[in-house]
Amino acid sequence: MTIVGADREETLPVQSKTRVAEAILDRIEQLLESRAAATAR
């Protein structure tokens, strides 16, 4: 599976749906944190 974003692609090994969902949610969390930091400036 590959997570594609505006700034990068992240290829993940074959794993359970739960682990894939965790990876997607981790990426979403990173994006939200970076946006919050950008608007706090």
Phi, psi and omega in degrees: 000143179235128174265121183252127178233177180295329186254348182191167171241138179235115179267128180251147176289166176297129181203178182293160178300324179297315180294321178296317178299320178298318179296319178295315180294324175299317180294319177298317179299318178299317180296316180295320179294320180293324177291320179296320179294322181292324181279342180281347183286000000 
